[in-house]
């Protein structure tokens, strides 16, 4: 009798597992049908919007690993997940925008140099306590002989590379030891009259030593200009630049989450791009905090053959901008163009800026995007957000799956940048009670279109300085 009962129970168990498999198959079939019927939307598991807790390093032959300082792959967070404080991040982005606008509009000012300096100083004044550059992604390289490890934020909107140095008058906390010039045989201070004392970071002199002072609208760094040996370990071998001009920072105003400094990737003479023969670089910021991206200095055979990368020209002017200025020609939400006149796009400056987290849109474009997005999201109840910067938020706690409309930017030359879903939605509260449209509205007085790193996640971004163009590709950081 017990044998029959055992067989019957085994039969029931097998039938139950068969039912679960069938249910899973039906669910996947429905998901695929929904995806097919919704080519202009993302069907997203709500839990996937949250930061992962496990590091999943991406296997790539690209030059150098790029890591989010918030994720479990971050060495500066000791492998722990650090939830982004978006209240602070958005405040930093506002300050950053003021800095960018001051640099963009500076050449247009008329009058004396003193008047110009006063206007720039006023533009950089943001509250009593400034914040540093709001970069999220960092790399690990070495300076000196023997090599000393430094971790640097990537910033396409900054010129000189700098790191904190001994002896430090005022420094923020970092995970690795301060760079010590006295322990390097290749360290050399730059004299004031040297060509290496470049004017783009407004140097000053002290006892014939070149000093630098850079402001980011969200903080500053001051110290000595020096030359040193820069070593980058990558999948192709070792890249060495010597002498490499950098800033040895001894007076730095704010904490940048444990990294040691910043790598300037702008177009000015003091940036790494201008100093080396590598006039081409590309990067991919990971879509997930739990994955890694990469940055490649130089053009590989894969870049030459890659037909998936589409390029838009960098806008030229009599006085070269330090930024990568490009032209937006249109935007779509769920495949539909925003009802905006073309002149609304061309009247604003547009730049890519890895030091900004959330993209800022000129007011007219933001209002049009918000209206179209809300229309597509009408099945979800909007809630009142806690942040004054975000005005389109939803409570996703009761949902397992949500449908998010796709958003694309179009650039001169017909180049399309389709945003990753994590460049569209921002998880403001980690319990998913506030998930918001991930865009800011720019200052109406200086409505610069600033394309931030959140909207570039999961995409390849190529900078061809000789060809004067910026390219976008699907990438995926794999």
N, C-alpha and C positions, 0 to 999 in steps of 0.2 A: 504493500500500500504506500509506504513511504517513498518507494521508487517512482510510482506514478505521480505523487505530489511534487517530487523533485523535478520530474520531467515537465510537469505543468507549469511550475514556477519558472523553470528555465525558458519555456516557450513564451510566457508572459514577458519576461525580461527582454528576450530577443525582439518580441513584437514592439515593446516600448522603445527600444533603441532604434528600430526600423521607423517607427512613427516620428521620433525626433529627427532622424536623418531626412525623412520626407518633408517635415515641417521646415527644416533648415533649407532644403532645396527649393521649396516653394517661396520662402522668404527671399532667397538669393535671386530667384527668377523674377519676383516682383520688383526687387531693387534694380535688376538689370533693365526691366521694362520701363520703370520709372526714369532711369538714367537715359534710356533711349528716347523717351517722350519729352525729356527735359534737357536738350542739348545745350541750352543757355543757362543752366543752373548747376549748382553743386548740391548733391545729396550727401549730407554729412551726419555721421554719428556724433552726437553732442559731446560725448566723452573725449572724442579725438581733438576737441578744441582746447582741452586742458594740457598744461605742460606735462610731458612724460617724466617718469621717475628713474628710468633706466637709460644709460648711454648706449646708443647704437651708432658706432663710428662708421662713416661711409667709406667704402673702399674705393680709392681713386689714385690715379697716377699723377694728379695735378701737383703743382709745386709745393704748396704749403697749406697745412690744415687751418681752417677758420672755425672758431668755436664761439658759441653764444655764452656770454658771461652768466646768464641766468640758468643754464641747463646742467644736467648731470655729467656732461662731458667736460665741464669747466674745472680746471685744476685750481683756479683761484677761489672757487667755492668748495673745494675739497670733495668734488663729486656729488654734492648735494644740489637739490633743486631750489632755486631762489625765485620765488614768485615776483614778477615785475611790479613795482609800485607805480601804477599808471598815473596816480595823482602827481607824483614828483616828475615822472617822465614827460607828461604833457606840459607841465610848467617849464621844464627844461627845453622842450621843443619850442615853446613860445619865445623863450630867451634866445634860443639858437636862431630862430627866424629873424629876430631883430638884428642880430649880428650879421647874418647873411644879407639882409636888406641894406645894412649900412655899407657892406663891402661892394654890393652891386651898384648902389646909387652914388657911391663916393665919387667916381669919375665924372658924374653928371653935375656935381655941385659947381657953382661959379663962385668967384671971390677969392680971397687970399687963402694961403695954406693954413693960417691960424683959424679962419672961419671954418674951413673944411675939417680941421682937427676937432674943433668944438662940436660941430654937428655929429661927427663920428662918435665922440665921447658921450654925447647925450644919447645917441642911439643905442650905445652899449650898456647904459645904466638901467639895470633891471632889478629893482628891489634892493634891499640892504645887503643881502648875502647872495653873491653870484654862484651859479652852478657851472660845472665843467661840461665839455662836449658830451652829448648824449649818445655816443656810439655804443653799440651793443656787442659787436663782434671783434674778436681779438686774435692775434697771431703770436707765436713764440719764435724769437730770433735771438742772435747772440751779438754782443759788442765786445771789442777788445781782444788783447792777446796776453794771457790765455783768455778764452771766451767766457763771458759772463752773460747769463740768461736774462732777457728782458721780455715782458709781455706788453704788446702795444695794440691799442684800439685802431681799427682801420677807419680813416676819415678822408673821403674824397673832397671835402670842403676845407681842408687845412693844408698848409704848405710844409713847414719844417717838422722833421721828426724829432721828438724829445723824449727823454726818460729822466726819472728822478736820480739824483747823484749825491754822493757824499762830498763834502760835509753839507748837510741839509739844514737850512735855516727854518724852513716851514714846509713840511711834506705830509702827504696823506699816507695812510697805512697801505702797505702792499704785502703780498704773500712771499715774494722772493726778496733776497737782500738788495739793498740799494746798490746801483752801479758805482764802483769805486775806481776813479781815474788813476789813483796812485798804484793800483795793482795791474795796470795795463801798460805794456811797453810801446803800444801804438797810439796812445792818446796824445793829442797835441792841441793846445788852445789856439784859436784863430786870432791873429793880430788884427787890429782895427783897419789897417790900410790894405789888407789882403782882399783879393777878389772873392775869397770865400765868405767874407763878411757881407752877405747879400742884402740888398735893400728891401726886399719884399716883406721881411718881418720887422722892419724899422729898428735896426740895431743901434746901440749906443756904445760908448767907449769908457773903459775904466783902466787906467794905467796901461794903455795900448792893447788891452784885451777886449775882444768883441763880445758884447752882451746882447742877449735877445730878450724880448718880452712880447708874448702873444696873448691876445684876448679872443675868446670864443663866443662872447655874448652870454656865456654861462660859466665863466671862470677864466683863469689865466695861468700862465707858466712863465717864469723868469729864471735866467741863469746865464751860463757861459756858452758861446758858440765854439765848437771844437771839431776836430776831425778824428775819426776812429775807423777801425776795421769792422765792417758789417758782414756777418755770416748768416746765410739762410740755407738750412738743410731742407732738401726737397726730394721728390721721387726721381728726379733726373740726375741727382748728384748734389754738389755743394756750390752755391753761388756766393762769391765774395766780392765786396766793393770796398776798395781802399785807395785813397782816403775818402771817407764818407762824412759829409757835413751834417752835424746834428746838434741839438740843444741839450746841454747838461743842466737839468733843472734843479735849482736849489731853493726856489720859493714858489710853491704851487698852492693854489687857493682852495681846492676842494677834493673830496674823495671820488674816485672813479672806479669804485667797486673792486679794489684789489689789484688791478693791472698797474704796470709801472710807468706808462706814458702813452704816447700817441704816434702813429705813423702817418705822415702827411702824404696824400696821394693826389694832390691838386696839380695844377699845370704851372705853378710858379717855379723859378729857378732853384729854390731850396728843397723842393719835394724829391722823393726818391725817384720818381719817374723822370724828372729833368736831370738828375745827377747821374743816372746810369744810362747804358746804351739800350736798355729795355724800354722802348717807347710804346710798348703795347702791354696791357695787363687785363686780365679777366678774373672775375670772381663769381662765386655762387654762395649766397647766404642760405643756410638750411631752413626749410619750411618748419621743421619741428625743432624745438629746443633740445630734444634728445638726440639729434643727429649732428654731424659735422659738415661743414662746407669746405671750400678751398679758394685759394687765390693763386694765380699763375702769372709770373713776371716773364714777359716775352711771348712771342708768337710761335706756337708749336705747329707741327704738320697737321695735327687734328684741327687747329684753328683755321688753317688755310683751306682745308677740305670741307669744313663744316658749313653746309649750305642752309642749316636751320637757323643760323644767326642772321638777323636782318638789321642793317645799319641805318641810322638817321644822322644827318650832318650836325656837327657842333657849330653853333652860330658864331660867325667871326665878327670882330669889331676892330676899329683902329687900335684900341688898347685892349690887349688880351685879358680876359677874365681869368681868375684863378679857378673858377668853377667850370663844370662841364655843362654849358648852356645848350639846350636843345629846344625844339619847338613842338608843342602839343597841338594837334589839329582836330582832335575829336575824342569823345568818350561815349561808351555804350554801357547800358545796364540791361541784362537779360537779352542782349543782341539788338536792342533798340537804341538809336542815337539820341543823345540828349538834345532837347529843343533849344539849342543855344547858337547864336550867330557866330560865324567863324572869327569875327573880330574880337570876341570875348576871349578867345584862346591866344591870339597874337599880341594883344595889348599887355600881356603879363610876361615877365621873365620866367623861364622854366629851367630848373637845374636838378641833377641827381645829387643826393647828399646822403652818404652812408652815416654821417654823424647825427642825422635827424631820424627819429623812430617812426613817427606817424606823418603821412603826407598832408601838407597844408594846401588847400585849394583857394584860389581867388573867390570872393563871396558869391558872385553870380554863378560860377561853376559848381560851387558847393551846394547852393540852394537847388539847382537843377538835379544834381546827383542825388541829393537827399530825397527829393520829391519822387523821383523815379524808383529809388530803392524802397521807400516806404510803400509805394503802390504795389510792388512785387511781394512785399512782406506783409500784406494786409491781413493774412490769415492768422498772424501772430500778434498778440496784444502788446502794444508799446507801453513802456513804464517810464516813470520820471527818474532820470539818472541822478546820481549823487554828484557827478562832475559837471561843472559849468561849461567845460570844453566839449562835452559829448551830449548830443541832443536826440539821438535815435538809438534807443536801447530796448532789449527784450529779455523776458524771463524765460529761460530754456529749461528750468529744473524739471518740469513735468514731461519733457520730450526725450525720447531715445534717439530720434532722428529729425533733422530739420532740412528744409530746402532753401538754399541761399542763391540769389541771382548772381550770375557771373558779371564781372566788371572788367572792361578793357579800356586801356588808353591807346590812342593812335598818335603817331608822330610823323613829322615831315618825311615823305618818301613812302608813305603807306605802311609804316612799321607798326605792328600791333604788339602790345604788352598785355596779355591776359593775366590778371592777378590770381595768385594762390588764394584759397579761401581764408587763410590766416592773415592775408593782407587786406581782407574785406571786413572780417569780424574780429573784434578785440574783446577778450574776456576780462572785463573790468573787476568782477567779483568772482573769486575762484569757486564759489558754490554754484556758479552759472545763473545766479539771480539777475545779473546785469551783463549782457553780451551786446556790444555796441558796434555801430558802424565806425570803422577805423579810419576816420578822416577828420581833419580840423579845417576851420575856415581861417584864411589868412587875414592879416591886417588890411582893412579897406584902403588905408593911405598908401601902402606899398604892397599890393597884392601879388607877391611872388608865388609861383607854383613850385613848391619844394617836394620832390619825389623822395620819400624817406625809405629807410631800410625795410620796414614792415611790408611795403608794397613791392619790394624787390625779392622777397624771400622765395626760394625754390626756383629761381630763374638765373640763367647765365647772363652776366652783364659784361660786355667787352668795351674797353677804352682804347681806341687807336689814335694816339696823339699825332703821329705823322700824317695819317689819313684824315684827321680832323673829324672823327665820327664816333658815335656810341652805338653799340649793338646789343640786341636782346635775343635770347634763345630760351627754349624750354628747359634745358639743363636738368633740373631736379637734383643737382649736386651729387649725382652718382657717376 
